[in-house]
């Protein structure tokens, strides 16, 4: 289940798998899943944005915290690497709750 979406996560991932398998045309994938081509491409774009973060989460489970911290401390390009990461993902390392809102305050 995905909040505010009429499609389940399983459905979206299945459509993307069909797209990336390249067994048929984009039009055929969309017809098979009864979605618009623009919808498929929006899902593809969103997946690309989240892929690096998700891979990082999965790899994080295999990396002991002490090793991670030692690599951070020993990195010559630490500030550039962290700046790129924070810019890409919109939060700061070790930040508690994020205060991201999409609503504007009424006048």
PELINKA-V995481 format. One record per pair of residues at least 4 apart in sequence whose ideal C-beta (glycine too) atoms are under 6 Angstrom apart, sorted by the first residue. I is the first residue (numbers start at 1). GAP is how many residues later the second one is. D is the distance in Angstrom with one decimal. If there is no record, write none. Layout:
i->I gap->GAP d->D
i->I gap->GAP d->D
//
This chain:
i->2 gap->7 d->5.4
i->7 gap->4 d->4.7
i->7 gap->5 d->5.4
i->12 gap->31 d->5.3
i->15 gap->18 d->4.6
i->16 gap->27 d->5.9
i->16 gap->31 d->5.9
i->18 gap->11 d->4.8
i->19 gap->10 d->5.2
i->24 gap->4 d->3.8
i->26 gap->11 d->6.0
i->30 gap->5 d->5.2
i->30 gap->7 d->5.2
i->30 gap->10 d->5.5
i->35 gap->4 d->4.4
i->35 gap->5 d->5.9
i->47 gap->4 d->5.9
i->50 gap->4 d->5.6
i->53 gap->36 d->6.0
i->63 gap->4 d->5.8
i->63 gap->5 d->5.2
i->77 gap->4 d->5.3
i->86 gap->6 d->5.6
i->91 gap->4 d->5.3
i->91 gap->7 d->5.2
//
